[in-house]
Structures are given as structure tokens and as C-alpha cells.
Amino acid sequence: MQNFNDADLPQPLLDRLSAIGFTTPTPIQQKAIPEALKGSDILGSAQTGTGKTGAFGIPLASFLMQNESSNALILLPTRELAIQVEKALQTFMGRNKISTALLIGGESMPKQLSQLRRSPRLIIGTPGRINDHLERKTLTFKHTHFLVLDEMDRMLDMGFDVQLEAIAKFLPEKRQTLMFTATMPKKMEQLAARYLTNPVRISVGDNQKPALNIKQESVRLREDEKYVRFVKEIEERTGSIITFVKTKHGADRMAVKLRTAGHAVEALHGDLRQSKRTRVIEKFRREQCRILIATDVAARGLDIPHIEHVINYDLPQCPEDYIHRIGRTARAGATGCALSFLSPADSGKWHAIQKLIDPDYKPGPSSNKNGSGSGKPSGRPGKRPNKSGGFKGKFSTSKSTTAKPTNSKPRKPFAKRTGSNG
């Protein structure tokens, strides 16, 4: 499939995709859409920012437009991602809109009940709130024959296993299931064997590695040196910056401190009410603030094209989250920079991240000293070994003060079973 006209899509959907500038599919879309249109179950994996939403959203829209008696369900790990996917589906369908209910925590229950009374054909939500409605008997999946599990690795990391199993009991045995993941840990393929029926396995790129158009940098420094260095970095860099910290209180404190110093900054974390989280994201999206201080709540799914820099003020607990954090930049073919601060206590985490990126990585005396390694970013506190910046092989091993990217445009819960609708 070289363009969307090559796919067996309804003409109104083709017209809509053309109207919004969707003419050439991304690699994951090229592979996934034809298989999904055949009715196959899919296990798809690709790096962040490669068009996975379109890879399942376009076949889903086609399914609903051609099967008026059937419904669809999309399960996602976070509220922000659910909101984003709902907007994407609305964009894909345009005037051919399908009645939709967005069921996420933090939103008004009466509002959601009002949406459900309209018998929506598309349900988009997070596992917790979906289960709330199932327990209240305000939601039924009797006619749900198309299921999408997006960011499945993240849902497992967040401990949604039990909730997913509970939801599965209400799903029809006869359905099509598409599972998408950004990383492919070993347990994912084992779980997919339980959840999917004869799935088509689709993989684009190396989903255990960052995109090659992200310039990675790192600097070693003491914990008490971080803030001064951080201020220096944000003042020397241009463009939008998302900074990851490890705690909610830390995000708030840093945002207040930076705001007092005159920076346009907002904090994003799980303690904010959903309405506030939505306002913060929209403000950042509209470039009304330049710096976003976030916990890992924003590491998945946040799709804001103008993010030029990601700064890991604190390293993530999980190595895979490093990939997702820095994947907030360099989306849709653009370039971006990712800077990580490495304190003495971060040695184990950093080695785990490098091992994920390069399984052959073996830490040695040199890597303990300056963070260098096979294809890994490095840097020493307060010192730039190469002021010219630039790429050295696959990743940059220098630290540039003016780095600015240029945009270039265990019962098997989801297995299909025989017998009555479980």
C-alpha cells in the first residue's frame, strides 16, 4: 500500500483523509492497515511518533462505517492518550462522525452517563473507568466486535492486568483485536499468544531503541548541581522543552521556582484534576508556555510536534520509559534533542538504559567515568568535549550549548473463545 487510495477504504473516508492531507501512509500504516482491513488480528510494534494511531484508527473508522450494527472499543493507559486518540478519530471521520463516549477517570460521571445514554458506537477509555461503568451496568459490549489495545506494554507496566481481565468477561467471543505497543518485552509476545487469535506480527524499526533523529546527550554532575545546570540549559536552548522529574511535588516546586524567575512554565502530573491537566497540555500545545515540567504521566502518547528538547532531570525507574520520554521530540520525521542528567546514584539506571538500547553493551572503566559506551551519549559535568556538537556515529557523544533541531517535515482474557458470550 503506497497510498491510501490503494487500500479498500470507504470512499467517504478516502475523501476525508485526502482533505486533511493524509496521502502517504507511514511504514507502520502501510503494513498494518491492509491486514486490519482483511479482518486479521494484529500485534504491532513501532517506535513512538511513527503513526500508530492512524494504523488502528483508519481501519477502525472503516469498520464502523461499513458495519452499522457493530461497535468498537479502544483501551488506553492514560487519560491524556485517550483524549488525544478521540480527537484523532474525530479528525479521520470528519462529517462521517460516529457517536463516541470518552470514559476516563477525573471526568464528570454524569457527563459520561449522558454520553452512554446516546448508545455510542465507539467507546474510548482507560481500564479503571471502563470497569466502573461495567460494575454500574451503565455500559454494555454486546455488539462490540472491534477491539484496540493501544500502548499495551504501558498498561501492563501500570498494573492493569486484573482490570483488563475483568473487561474481557464482557466482550463478545467474535471480534477483531488489534494490539499495539511501543516496546516489545519478552512477556509481551507471551501475552499476545493468549490475547490474540493467529495474529499478524508487524514490526517497524527497532522499538527498543530511540529514533535515529534524536540527538542524545548526557552530563554527569552531583545532585546539588542539577538545578543550576538546568537553568543554564533552558536559557541556552531555543524552542519548546519538556522536562521529566521523578515526583509530583518536585514538578510543582520546580515550576514555581522557574515561574518566579520569569520563565513561561507549567507542571503536569497525576495529582492535577483532569480539567487542569487538559488546560496545561493545551496551553503547552498552543505555545503559551515554553517549558513543561512533567512526571511520567506525560511520557506516553503526548503528541506535540513543536517539542524540540527533552530533558531528563531525573532518570526514569524503568529503562523502557527512557525511550518513551525522549520520544516526545523528533516526531513525524522532525529532529530533536534529549539531555539526561546523571548523578552518582544513577549509575545502575543508566547502565540498564544502555543495555536496553544495546544488548551487547558491557560497562567498563571508561563508561563509569564519563558515560561513554558503544553508541551511547556521554558528557562530563561542566565540560563540553566538542563545542561544535554534531553527530558521531549513531548518537552524539558531545554536549552542545546551542543544540537546536531543525524541523524536517491467566485465563486468556482477550482470547477468542467458543461458547457463550463471556
C-alpha positions as CSV (number, residue, x, y, z in Angstrom):
1,M,0.0,0.0,0.0
2,Q,1.9,3.1,-1.3
3,N,-1.0,5.5,-0.6
4,F,-4.4,5.3,1.0
5,N,-6.2,5.0,-2.4
6,D,-4.6,1.6,-2.7
7,A,-6.5,0.4,0.4
8,D,-10.0,-0.9,0.4
9,L,-11.4,2.0,2.3
10,P,-14.9,3.6,2.0
11,Q,-14.9,6.5,-0.4
12,P,-16.1,9.0,2.2
13,L,-13.2,8.0,4.4
14,L,-10.7,8.3,1.5
15,D,-12.2,11.8,0.7
16,R,-11.7,12.8,4.3
17,L,-8.1,11.6,4.6
18,S,-7.3,13.5,1.4
19,A,-8.9,16.6,2.8
20,I,-6.8,16.5,5.9
21,G,-3.6,15.9,4.0
22,F,-3.3,12.1,4.7
23,T,-2.0,10.9,1.4
24,T,1.1,8.8,2.1
25,P,0.9,6.2,4.9
26,T,3.8,5.8,7.3
27,P,5.6,2.4,7.4
28,I,3.5,1.0,10.2
29,Q,0.4,2.1,8.5
30,Q,1.5,0.6,5.2
31,K,1.8,-2.8,6.9
32,A,-1.0,-2.7,9.4
33,I,-3.9,-1.2,7.5
34,P,-4.2,-3.8,4.7
35,E,-4.0,-6.7,7.2
36,A,-6.6,-5.0,9.5
37,L,-8.9,-4.5,6.6
38,K,-8.8,-8.2,5.9
39,G,-10.1,-8.8,9.5
40,S,-6.9,-10.2,10.9
41,D,-5.8,-9.8,14.5
42,I,-2.6,-7.7,14.7
43,L,0.3,-7.4,17.1
44,G,2.0,-4.3,16.0
45,S,5.1,-2.6,17.4
46,A,6.9,0.6,16.3
47,Q,8.8,3.5,17.8
48,T,6.9,6.4,19.2
49,G,5.8,9.1,16.7
50,T,5.5,6.7,13.8
51,G,1.8,6.9,13.2
52,K,0.4,4.0,15.3
53,T,-2.9,5.9,15.9
54,G,-3.6,6.0,12.2
55,A,-2.6,2.4,11.9
56,F,-5.5,1.3,14.0
57,G,-7.7,4.4,13.8
58,I,-8.2,4.2,10.0
59,P,-9.2,0.5,9.9
60,L,-11.5,1.1,12.9
61,A,-13.2,4.0,11.2
62,S,-13.6,1.9,8.1
63,F,-15.1,-1.0,10.1
64,L,-17.7,1.2,11.8
65,M,-18.7,2.9,8.6
66,Q,-19.3,-0.4,6.9
67,N,-20.8,-2.3,9.9
68,E,-23.6,-0.2,11.3
69,S,-24.8,-2.8,13.8
70,S,-21.3,-3.2,15.4
71,N,-19.4,-1.1,17.9
72,A,-15.8,-0.6,18.8
73,L,-13.7,-0.2,22.0
74,I,-10.3,1.4,22.4
75,L,-8.4,0.8,25.7
76,L,-5.5,3.1,26.6
77,P,-3.3,3.5,29.6
78,T,-3.7,7.2,30.3
79,R,-6.4,10.0,30.2
80,E,-4.2,12.2,28.0
81,L,-3.7,9.5,25.4
82,A,-7.4,8.7,25.4
83,I,-8.3,12.3,24.8
84,Q,-5.7,12.5,22.0
85,V,-6.9,9.4,20.3
86,E,-10.5,10.6,20.4
87,K,-9.5,13.8,18.7
88,A,-7.6,11.8,16.1
89,L,-10.6,9.6,15.3
90,Q,-12.8,12.6,15.0
91,T,-10.4,14.1,12.5
92,F,-10.3,10.9,10.5
93,M,-14.0,10.7,10.2
94,G,-14.9,14.4,9.8
95,R,-18.6,14.7,8.8
96,N,-18.9,10.9,8.9
97,K,-18.6,11.2,12.7
98,I,-19.5,8.1,14.8
99,S,-21.2,8.7,18.1
100,T,-18.5,8.4,20.7
101,A,-18.1,8.2,24.5
102,L,-14.9,9.1,26.3
103,L,-14.7,7.2,29.6
104,I,-11.7,8.3,31.6
105,G,-11.0,9.0,35.3
106,G,-11.2,12.5,36.6
107,E,-14.1,13.4,34.3
108,S,-17.7,14.0,35.4
109,M,-19.6,10.8,35.8
110,P,-23.0,12.5,34.9
111,K,-21.4,13.7,31.7
112,Q,-20.3,10.2,30.8
113,L,-23.7,8.7,31.7
114,S,-25.2,11.3,29.3
115,Q,-22.9,10.1,26.5
116,L,-23.7,6.5,27.2
117,R,-27.5,7.1,27.1
118,R,-27.0,8.1,23.4
119,S,-25.8,4.5,22.6
120,P,-22.4,5.4,21.3
121,R,-20.8,3.1,18.7
122,L,-17.3,3.9,19.7
123,I,-16.0,3.7,23.3
124,I,-12.6,5.2,24.1
125,G,-11.3,4.9,27.7
126,T,-9.0,3.8,30.4
127,P,-9.4,0.4,32.1
128,G,-10.3,1.8,35.5
129,R,-13.2,4.0,34.4
130,I,-14.4,1.3,31.9
131,N,-14.7,-1.1,34.8
132,D,-16.5,1.4,36.9
133,H,-19.2,1.6,34.2
134,L,-19.4,-2.2,33.8
135,E,-19.9,-2.6,37.5
136,R,-22.6,0.0,37.5
137,K,-24.2,-1.8,34.5
138,T,-24.2,1.5,32.6
139,L,-22.1,0.1,29.8
140,T,-22.5,-3.0,27.6
141,F,-20.2,-4.6,25.0
142,K,-22.9,-6.8,23.5
143,H,-22.2,-5.5,19.9
144,T,-18.5,-4.7,20.3
145,H,-16.8,-6.6,17.5
146,F,-13.6,-4.4,17.1
147,L,-11.2,-4.0,20.0
148,V,-8.0,-2.0,20.1
149,L,-5.4,-2.3,22.9
150,D,-3.0,0.6,22.5
151,E,0.2,1.1,24.4
152,M,-0.3,-2.4,25.8
153,D,3.2,-2.5,27.3
154,R,2.4,0.6,29.3
155,M,-0.9,-0.8,30.5
156,L,0.9,-3.9,31.8
157,D,3.6,-1.7,33.5
158,M,0.8,0.3,35.2
159,G,-0.7,-2.9,36.6
160,F,-3.9,-3.0,34.6
161,D,-3.8,-6.8,34.1
162,V,-6.6,-7.5,36.5
163,Q,-8.8,-4.8,35.1
164,L,-8.2,-6.0,31.6
165,E,-9.3,-9.5,32.5
166,A,-12.4,-8.1,34.1
167,I,-13.3,-6.2,31.0
168,A,-12.7,-9.3,28.8
169,K,-15.5,-11.1,30.6
170,F,-18.0,-8.7,29.0
171,L,-16.6,-8.8,25.4
172,P,-18.1,-11.0,22.7
173,E,-16.1,-14.0,21.6
174,K,-16.3,-13.0,18.0
175,R,-14.3,-9.9,17.4
176,Q,-11.2,-8.5,15.7
177,T,-8.4,-7.4,18.1
178,L,-5.6,-5.0,17.3
179,M,-2.8,-4.8,19.9
180,F,-0.2,-2.0,19.6
181,T,2.9,-1.5,21.7
182,A,5.9,0.8,21.5
183,T,8.3,-1.7,23.1
184,M,8.3,-5.5,22.9
185,P,9.5,-7.0,26.1
186,K,9.6,-10.8,26.1
187,K,6.4,-11.2,28.2
188,M,4.5,-9.2,25.5
189,E,4.7,-11.9,22.9
190,Q,3.7,-14.5,25.5
191,L,0.7,-12.4,26.4
192,A,-0.2,-11.8,22.8
193,A,-0.3,-15.5,22.2
194,R,-3.1,-15.6,24.8
195,Y,-4.9,-12.5,23.8
196,L,-4.9,-12.7,20.0
197,T,-6.0,-15.4,17.5
198,N,-3.5,-16.1,14.8
199,P,-2.2,-12.5,14.8
200,V,-0.3,-10.9,12.1
201,R,3.0,-9.7,13.6
202,I,4.0,-6.3,12.4
203,S,7.2,-4.5,13.5
204,V,8.7,-1.3,12.1
205,G,12.1,-0.2,13.2
206,D,13.8,-1.2,16.4
207,N,11.3,-0.4,19.1
208,Q,13.9,-1.0,21.8
209,K,16.0,1.9,20.5
210,P,15.3,5.7,20.2
211,A,14.6,7.1,16.8
212,L,17.9,8.0,15.0
213,N,16.8,11.6,14.5
214,I,17.0,12.2,18.3
215,K,20.4,13.7,19.3
216,Q,21.1,12.2,22.7
217,E,23.3,14.0,25.2
218,S,24.2,13.4,28.8
219,V,26.1,15.1,31.6
220,R,27.4,13.8,34.9
221,L,27.0,16.0,37.9
222,R,26.2,15.9,41.6
223,E,22.5,16.1,42.7
224,D,23.1,19.6,44.2
225,E,24.4,20.9,40.8
226,K,21.4,19.9,38.8
227,Y,19.2,23.0,39.1
228,V,21.9,25.5,38.2
229,R,22.9,23.4,35.2
230,F,19.2,23.0,34.2
231,V,18.6,26.8,34.2
232,K,21.7,27.2,32.1
233,E,20.5,24.6,29.6
234,I,17.0,26.1,29.2
235,E,18.4,29.6,28.8
236,E,20.9,28.4,26.1
237,R,18.4,26.3,24.1
238,T,15.6,27.6,22.0
239,G,12.2,26.1,21.3
240,S,9.8,24.1,23.5
241,I,11.2,21.9,26.3
242,I,9.6,19.1,28.2
243,T,11.5,18.2,31.4
244,F,10.9,15.0,33.4
245,V,11.2,14.8,37.1
246,K,10.5,11.9,39.5
247,T,7.9,13.3,41.9
248,K,4.7,15.3,41.7
249,H,5.9,17.7,44.4
250,G,9.2,18.1,42.6
251,A,7.4,19.1,39.4
252,D,5.3,21.7,41.3
253,R,8.3,23.1,43.2
254,M,10.4,23.5,40.0
255,A,7.6,25.1,38.1
256,V,7.1,27.7,40.9
257,K,10.8,28.4,41.1
258,L,11.1,28.8,37.3
259,R,8.0,31.0,37.1
260,T,9.3,33.3,39.8
261,A,12.5,33.6,37.7
262,G,10.4,34.8,34.7
263,H,10.1,31.6,32.7
264,A,6.8,30.6,31.0
265,V,6.3,27.2,32.6
266,E,3.6,24.7,33.7
267,A,3.7,21.5,35.7
268,L,1.9,18.3,34.6
269,H,1.3,15.3,37.0
270,G,-1.3,12.9,38.2
271,D,-2.5,14.9,41.2
272,L,-4.0,17.6,39.0
273,R,-7.7,17.4,38.2
274,Q,-8.4,16.2,34.7
275,S,-9.7,19.7,33.7
276,K,-6.4,21.2,34.9
277,R,-4.3,18.6,33.1
278,T,-6.2,19.3,29.9
279,R,-5.7,23.0,30.2
280,V,-2.0,22.6,30.9
281,I,-1.5,20.4,27.8
282,E,-3.5,22.7,25.6
283,K,-1.5,25.7,26.9
284,F,1.8,24.0,26.0
285,R,0.4,22.8,22.7
286,R,-0.5,26.4,21.7
287,E,3.0,27.5,22.8
288,Q,1.5,29.7,25.5
289,C,4.2,28.3,27.8
290,R,7.6,27.2,26.7
291,I,8.6,24.7,29.4
292,L,6.6,21.8,30.7
293,I,7.8,20.0,33.9
294,A,6.2,16.6,34.0
295,T,6.2,13.2,35.7
296,D,5.9,10.1,33.6
297,V,2.2,10.7,33.2
298,A,3.2,12.5,30.0
299,A,5.8,10.1,28.8
300,R,3.3,8.1,26.7
301,G,1.1,9.4,24.0
302,L,1.8,13.2,24.3
303,D,2.0,14.2,20.6
304,I,3.0,17.8,20.3
305,P,5.1,18.4,17.2
306,H,6.9,21.5,18.3
307,I,8.8,19.9,21.3
308,E,12.4,20.4,20.4
309,H,14.1,19.3,23.6
310,V,13.5,16.6,26.3
311,I,15.5,16.9,29.5
312,N,15.6,14.0,31.9
313,Y,16.3,16.0,35.1
314,D,15.7,12.7,36.9
315,L,16.2,9.3,35.2
316,P,13.1,7.1,34.9
317,Q,12.8,4.0,37.2
318,C,12.0,1.8,34.2
319,P,14.5,1.7,31.3
320,E,11.7,1.4,28.7
321,D,10.4,4.7,30.0
322,Y,13.6,6.4,28.8
323,I,12.6,5.5,25.2
324,H,9.1,6.9,25.7
325,R,10.2,10.1,27.4
326,I,12.7,11.1,24.7
327,G,10.2,10.0,22.0
328,R,8.2,13.2,22.9
329,T,10.6,15.0,20.5
330,A,11.5,14.3,16.9
331,R,8.0,13.2,16.0
332,A,6.7,12.7,12.4
333,G,10.2,13.0,10.9
334,A,11.4,16.1,12.7
335,T,14.7,16.2,14.6
336,G,15.1,16.8,18.3
337,C,17.5,16.7,21.3
338,A,17.4,14.7,24.5
339,L,19.6,15.6,27.5
340,S,19.9,13.4,30.6
341,F,21.4,14.5,33.9
342,L,23.4,11.6,35.6
343,S,24.0,11.9,39.3
344,P,26.3,9.3,41.1
345,A,23.2,7.5,42.3
346,D,22.0,7.0,38.7
347,S,24.8,4.6,37.6
348,G,22.6,1.5,37.8
349,K,19.7,3.1,36.0
350,W,21.9,4.5,33.2
351,H,23.6,1.1,32.6
352,A,20.1,-0.5,32.4
353,I,19.1,2.0,29.8
354,Q,22.2,1.5,27.7
355,K,21.7,-2.3,28.0
356,L,18.2,-1.9,26.7
357,I,19.4,0.1,23.7
358,D,22.3,-2.1,23.0
359,P,22.1,-5.7,24.4
360,D,25.8,-6.2,23.8
361,Y,26.7,-3.2,26.0
362,K,29.2,-4.1,28.8
363,P,30.0,-1.3,31.3
364,G,33.7,-0.7,31.8
365,P,36.0,1.7,33.5
366,S,35.6,4.3,30.7
367,S,31.8,4.2,30.8
368,N,31.8,4.5,34.6
369,K,33.9,7.7,34.2
370,N,32.1,9.6,31.5
371,G,29.1,7.6,30.4
372,S,30.5,6.7,27.1
373,G,29.9,3.3,25.5
374,S,29.0,1.7,22.3
375,G,26.8,4.3,20.6
376,K,25.7,5.9,23.8
377,P,25.6,9.6,24.7
378,S,28.1,10.9,27.2
379,G,29.2,14.1,28.9
380,R,31.2,15.4,31.9
381,P,29.8,17.9,34.4
382,G,30.6,21.4,33.4
383,K,32.7,20.4,30.4
384,R,31.9,20.2,26.7
385,P,34.4,18.0,24.9
386,N,33.3,19.2,21.5
387,K,31.7,22.6,21.2
388,S,30.8,22.1,17.6
389,G,28.3,19.5,18.6
390,G,27.2,17.2,15.8
391,F,26.7,13.5,15.4
392,K,29.4,10.9,16.0
393,G,28.2,7.7,14.5
394,K,24.7,6.7,15.6
395,F,24.4,9.0,18.6
396,S,26.1,12.2,19.6
397,T,28.7,11.9,22.3
398,S,29.3,15.6,22.6
399,K,27.4,18.2,24.6
400,S,26.4,21.4,22.6
401,T,25.2,24.6,24.3
402,T,23.1,25.7,21.3
403,A,21.6,22.5,20.2
404,K,18.5,23.4,18.2
405,P,16.9,20.8,15.9
406,T,15.6,22.0,12.6
407,N,12.2,20.6,11.6
408,S,12.1,18.5,8.5
409,K,8.9,17.9,7.7
410,P,-4.2,-16.1,33.5
411,R,-7.5,-17.4,31.7
412,K,-6.9,-15.9,28.3
413,P,-8.6,-12.6,28.8
414,F,-8.6,-11.4,25.2
415,A,-8.5,-14.8,23.5
416,K,-11.4,-15.6,21.2
417,R,-13.3,-18.4,22.8
418,T,-16.0,-20.8,21.7
419,G,-19.3,-20.9,23.6
420,S,-21.5,-18.2,25.0
421,N,-20.6,-14.6,25.2
422,G,-18.4,-14.3,28.2
